[in-house]
Amino acid sequence: MAASITKPQILISLHRRECDFCRVIRSGNYKLLEFLEDGKIELYNLIEDVGEKNNLASQMPDLKKELHDKLNAWRNDIKAPMPSKNIKGANTPELPKKKKKQ
């Protein structure tokens, strides 16, 4: 079954979802998530799968590629930097240690 793609509604951000940072794009009924920590990509039909339980990425590789390409093109267009790991000692201050409760 071919997916119908309309102009993407981009909901792109770095947000927490099950302890992973990700970028998101939504187009029509579909939502693609790219997890930045491990590169995993998930694709969901939000009308048929409201709870996002059935990852369609392997079943719809063309749509996965199309949405991922649009997500990357948007990021490049606005020159958004990709996050990098916070490496201790790489010009980043160390957070203060929490005090132990007495």
Order of alpha helices (4+ residues) and beta strands (2+ residues): beta-beta-beta-beta-alpha
